[in-house]
Amino acid sequence: MTEATPAPPAPQPPPSAASPVKPRSWPLSLAGLALLIAVLALGWAAWSGQRLGKVERILVKRQDDGAQQITEARLLAKQAEEGARQALAKATLLEARLAEVGVQREQIDELMRSMVRSREDQLLGEAEAALRAALQMSAITGSAEPLVAALQGSKERLSGGSLRLEPVRIAMERDLDRLRNAPLADLSTLARRLDEAVALVDNLPLIQDLVQRETAQTPAPERRPPPAGEAGSAGAWLGWFAGRIGEELRSLVRIREIDRPEAILLNPEQAFLLRENLKLKLLNARLAVMSRQFDTAQVDLQACQAALARYFDSSHRRHAQLAELLQGVARQAQPSALPRPDDSLAALTAAAGVR
């Protein structure tokens, strides 16, 4: 900025002038005005310079601040870019690890499924083997207990498995219901009744015991001798004596109609052997019932019933009790078809084929 040129000094009026001349005053006013304008211009220039300096300082400061902010922004951008690269690297690593974990999980799931299938296949094989072994044992013994035990055990082992085992459990439940509702003989009850029959044999009276008891209980008619001093006492005494002899003879020999004469001709040893033989046949029938040989048991029971009707007193209450026991056992000891677990075996085969 250039400084203002100072105005030239006003011309001094000549001393000889006695009074100012008005026509010449306007140059002075013009000079004063110019001076004032120059002063104002100088002040305005100074103020403008000061303001421009201040604005320049503000602009410089703002420029410095802007440069610093730009530097900081560049640094932050660089840091953000570095963070983004690190985050991208971490994300890529996480994706890789996630993919690896997914592959491992699929492998573990496949291994678990394979182990479950292997375990279930093993259970199915064991259940089928147990059922077939129980079926053979039931065919030999005629009892449903081996099949019931095998079905219950297999059903419990298969519980909690996958859905492919559910049809097997349902089929086993159906076979169990059929076995439980089958009209099979109660072996324990039949054996207990035969034991009761054996206990009754020892106190069962024979027919000859009845005849001897009736003979002993029949009183002989009392015949008194004729009074002494009666006329013809010799004839009376002879008649009384003959009557006594006849009564004794009648007591020794009794005429009785017997359908089975051999029943009263048994001596004590034969009676003992008869009872023992009857008990032996009852025990044989019990053994045949427990081994499910019902045909043999029926033969022994028929022999026992025939001996009971031929040699023992049918009027005695023990005879009726024993006859009722034998009839009940013979009625229940009948062979019956044992239900087969075909549904369970078919379900096991179908489940083993599912993969």
C-alpha positions in Angstrom: 0.0 0.0 0.0 1.4 3.5 -1.0 1.2 6.4 1.4 -0.8 9.6 0.4 1.3 12.5 -1.1 1.1 15.5 1.3 -0.6 18.5 0.0 1.5 21.6 -0.9 1.3 24.4 1.7 -1.2 27.1 1.0 0.2 30.3 -0.4 0.7 33.0 2.1 -1.2 36.2 1.3 0.9 39.1 0.6 1.4 41.3 3.6 0.3 44.2 1.8 -3.2 43.0 1.5 -5.3 44.9 3.9 -8.3 42.7 3.8 -9.0 39.3 2.4 -10.4 39.0 -0.9 -13.4 36.7 -0.9 -13.1 35.5 -4.4 -9.8 33.7 -3.5 -11.1 31.7 -0.4 -12.5 28.7 -2.4 -9.0 27.3 -3.1 -8.3 27.1 0.6 -11.6 25.3 1.2 -10.8 23.0 -1.6 -7.4 22.3 -0.1 -8.8 21.7 3.3 -11.4 19.4 1.8 -8.7 17.6 0.0 -6.6 17.3 3.2 -9.6 16.0 5.0 -10.3 13.5 2.3 -6.6 12.5 2.3 -6.8 12.0 6.1 -9.9 10.0 5.8 -8.4 8.0 3.0 -5.3 7.4 5.1 -7.5 6.3 8.1 -9.6 4.2 5.9 -6.5 2.7 4.3 -5.0 2.0 7.8 -8.3 0.5 9.0 -8.6 -1.6 5.8 -5.0 -2.7 6.2 -5.5 -3.7 9.8 -8.7 -5.5 8.9 -7.1 -7.2 5.9 -4.2 -8.3 8.2 -6.7 -9.7 10.7 -8.6 -11.5 7.9 -5.3 -12.7 6.6 -4.3 -14.0 10.0 -7.7 -15.7 10.3 -7.4 -17.2 6.9 -3.9 -18.4 7.6 -5.1 -19.9 10.9 -8.1 -21.5 9.2 -5.8 -22.8 6.5 -3.5 -24.3 9.2 -6.5 -25.7 11.0 -7.8 -27.1 7.7 -4.5 -28.6 6.9 -4.3 -30.2 10.4 -7.8 -31.5 10.0 -7.0 -32.8 6.6 -3.9 -34.5 8.1 -6.0 -35.9 10.9 -8.7 -36.9 8.5 -6.1 -38.7 6.3 -4.7 -40.4 9.4 -8.2 -41.4 10.5 -9.0 -42.6 7.0 -5.8 -44.5 6.9 -6.6 -46.0 10.3 -10.1 -46.8 9.2 -8.8 -48.3 6.0 -6.4 -50.4 8.1 -9.2 -51.4 10.5 -11.4 -52.3 7.5 -8.6 -54.4 6.1 -8.2 -56.1 9.5 -11.9 -56.5 9.9 -12.1 -58.0 6.4 -9.3 -60.3 7.2 -11.0 -61.3 10.4 -14.3 -61.8 8.6 -12.6 -63.9 6.0 -10.9 -65.9 8.7 -14.1 -66.3 10.6 -15.9 -67.4 7.4 -13.2 -69.9 6.8 -13.4 -71.1 10.3 -17.2 -71.2 10.2 -17.1 -73.2 7.0 -14.6 -75.5 8.6 -16.8 -75.8 11.7 -19.8 -76.5 9.4 -17.9 -79.2 7.7 -16.8 -80.7 11.0 -20.4 -80.5 12.3 -21.6 -82.3 9.2 -18.9 -84.9 9.7 -19.9 -85.3 13.4 -23.6 -85.5 12.6 -22.9 -88.1 10.0 -20.7 -90.0 12.5 -23.4 -89.7 15.1 -26.0 -90.9 12.6 -23.7 -93.8 11.6 -23.2 -94.7 15.3 -26.9 -94.5 16.0 -27.7 -96.6 13.0 -25.0 -99.1 14.0 -26.3 -99.2 17.6 -29.9 -99.6 16.4 -28.8 -102.2 13.9 -27.1 -104.1 16.7 -30.2 -103.8 18.9 -32.4 -105.0 16.1 -30.1 -108.0 15.5 -30.0 -108.8 19.2 -33.8 -108.5 19.4 -34.4 -110.8 16.5 -31.9 -113.4 17.8 -33.6 -113.3 21.2 -37.0 -113.8 19.7 -36.0 -116.7 17.6 -34.2 -118.4 20.5 -37.3 -117.8 22.7 -39.5 -119.2 20.0 -37.5 -122.4 19.8 -37.6 -122.7 23.6 -41.3 -122.1 23.7 -41.8 -124.8 21.0 -39.8 -127.3 23.1 -41.4 -126.5 26.5 -44.8 -125.4 25.2 -44.7 -122.4 27.6 -45.2 -118.7 26.6 -42.9 -117.4 29.3 -39.7 -117.4 27.1 -41.5 -115.4 24.4 -43.1 -113.0 26.9 -39.7 -112.3 28.6 -37.9 -111.9 25.2 -40.5 -109.5 23.9 -40.6 -107.4 27.1 -36.8 -107.2 27.2 -36.4 -106.3 23.5 -39.1 -103.7 23.8 -37.4 -102.0 26.8 -34.0 -102.0 25.0 -35.6 -100.4 21.9 -37.4 -97.7 23.8 -35.9 -94.2 23.3 -34.6 -95.0 19.8 -35.3 -93.2 16.5 -38.6 -93.2 14.7 -37.7 -96.2 12.6 -37.9 -98.3 15.8 -41.4 -97.2 16.6 -43.2 -99.8 14.3 -41.1 -102.5 16.0 -42.2 -101.5 19.5 -45.9 -101.4 18.3 -45.6 -104.9 16.8 -44.0 -106.2 20.0 -46.8 -104.7 22.1 -49.4 -106.5 19.8 -47.6 -109.8 20.2 -47.4 -109.4 23.9 -51.2 -108.8 24.1 -51.8 -111.9 22.1 -49.6 -114.0 24.3 -51.1 -112.7 27.5 -54.7 -113.2 26.2 -54.0 -116.7 24.8 -56.0 -119.5 26.5 -52.9 -121.2 27.9 -53.0 -123.5 31.0 -51.9 -122.1 34.3 -49.1 -124.6 35.2 -48.6 -123.4 38.8 -52.3 -123.8 39.6 -52.5 -127.2 38.0 -49.4 -128.3 39.9 -50.8 -127.0 43.2 -54.1 -128.9 42.6 -52.2 -132.1 41.8 -50.2 -131.7 45.1 -53.5 -131.4 46.9 -54.7 -134.6 45.2 -51.6 -136.4 46.3 -52.2 -135.3 49.9 -55.8 -136.6 49.8 -54.8 -140.2 48.7 -53.4 -141.2 52.1 -56.7 -140.6 54.0 -59.0 -141.8 51.2 -60.9 -144.9 52.4 -61.1 -148.1 50.2 -64.2 -150.0 49.4 -63.1 -152.9 51.6 -62.8 -150.5 54.5 -66.4 -149.6 54.0 -67.5 -153.3 54.0 -65.5 -154.0 57.1 -66.9 -150.9 58.8 -70.5 -151.9 58.0 -69.9 -155.4 59.2 -68.4 -154.2 62.5 -71.2 -151.7 62.9 -74.1 -154.3 62.3 -75.2 -155.5 65.8 -75.9 -159.2 66.3 -79.5 -160.0 67.6 -79.4 -160.8 71.3 -80.8 -164.2 72.2 -81.4 -164.9 75.8 -81.3 -168.5 77.2 -84.6 -170.0 78.3 -85.5 -169.5 81.9 -84.7 -172.3 84.2 -87.4 -174.7 85.4 -89.5 -174.2 82.2 -91.2 -177.3 80.9 -89.4 -178.9 78.0 -86.2 -177.1 79.0 -84.1 -179.5 77.1 -85.8 -178.7 73.8 -85.7 -174.9 74.6 -82.0 -175.1 75.3 -81.4 -177.0 72.1 -83.3 -174.4 70.1 -81.4 -171.5 71.8 -78.1 -173.3 71.2 -79.0 -173.9 67.5 -80.0 -170.3 67.1 -76.7 -169.0 68.5 -74.8 -171.3 66.2 -76.8 -170.0 63.2 -76.1 -166.4 64.2 -72.4 -167.0 64.5 -72.4 -168.6 61.1 -74.3 -165.7 59.6 -71.8 -163.3 61.2 -69.0 -165.2 59.6 -70.5 -165.4 56.1 -72.4 -162.4 54.6 -73.9 -162.3 51.2 -73.5 -158.9 49.5 -73.8 -157.9 45.9 -70.5 -156.2 44.8 -69.9 -154.9 41.3 -66.1 -155.0 41.6 -65.2 -158.0 43.7 -61.4 -157.4 43.3 -61.8 -154.2 45.3 -62.5 -156.1 48.6 -60.0 -158.8 48.0 -57.0 -156.6 48.6 -54.7 -157.4 51.5 -53.0 -154.6 53.5 -49.9 -154.8 51.4 -51.8 -154.5 48.2 -53.9 -151.6 49.6 -50.6 -149.8 50.4 -49.2 -150.5 46.9 -52.5 -149.2 45.4 -52.3 -145.9 47.2 -48.6 -145.5 46.4 -49.3 -146.3 42.7 -52.1 -143.8 42.7 -49.8 -141.1 44.1 -47.1 -142.0 41.7 -49.5 -141.6 38.7 -50.5 -138.2 40.1 -46.9 -137.1 40.4 -46.3 -138.3 36.9 -49.2 -136.3 35.7 -47.8 -133.3 37.6 -44.4 -133.7 35.9 -46.1 -134.1 32.5 -48.2 -130.9 33.1 -45.1 -128.9 34.1 -43.3 -130.1 31.0 -46.3 -129.3 28.8 -46.8 -132.9 27.8 -50.5 -132.7 28.1 -51.2 -136.0 26.3 -49.1 -138.0 28.8 -50.8 -136.1 31.6 -54.3 -137.0 30.3 -53.3 -140.7 30.2 -52.1 -140.6 33.8 -55.2 -138.6 35.0 -57.5 -141.1 33.3 -55.7 -144.0 35.1 -56.1 -142.2 38.4 -59.8 -141.6 37.8 -60.3 -145.2 36.9 -58.5 -146.4 40.1 -60.4 -143.9 42.2 -63.8 -145.2 40.9 -62.8 -148.9 41.2 -61.1 -149.2 44.5 -62.1 -146.3 46.7 -65.3 -145.5 48.6 -67.4 -143.1 46.4 -69.6 -142.1 49.3 -66.8 -140.4 51.2 -66.4 -136.7 50.9 -62.6 -137.0 50.2 -63.5 -139.2 47.3 -65.8 -136.5 45.8 -63.1 -133.8 46.5 -60.4 -135.8 44.8 -62.6 -136.6 41.8 -63.5 -133.0 41.4 -59.8 -132.0 41.5 -58.9 -134.6 38.9 -61.7 -133.5 36.6 -60.7 -129.9 36.9 -57.1 -130.6 36.1 -58.0 -132.9 33.1 -60.3 -130.1 31.8 -57.6 -127.4 31.9 -54.5 -129.5 31.0 -55.2 -129.3 27.3 -52.7 -128.5 24.5 -53.2 -125.1 22.9 -51.6 -123.4 20.0 -48.9 -121.0 21.1 -49.1 -117.6 19.3 -46.1 -116.8 17.2 -44.4 -113.3 17.3 -44.7 -113.0 13.5 -45.5 -109.2 13.6 -42.4 -108.5 15.7 -40.2 -110.5 13.4 -41.6 -108.8 10.3 -41.2 -105.4 11.8 -37.6 -106.2 12.8 -36.8 -107.3 9.2 -38.4 -104.1 7.8 -36.6 -101.8 10.3 -33.2 -103.5 9.5 -33.7 -102.7 5.8 -34.3 -99.0 6.5 -31.2 -96.8 6.1 
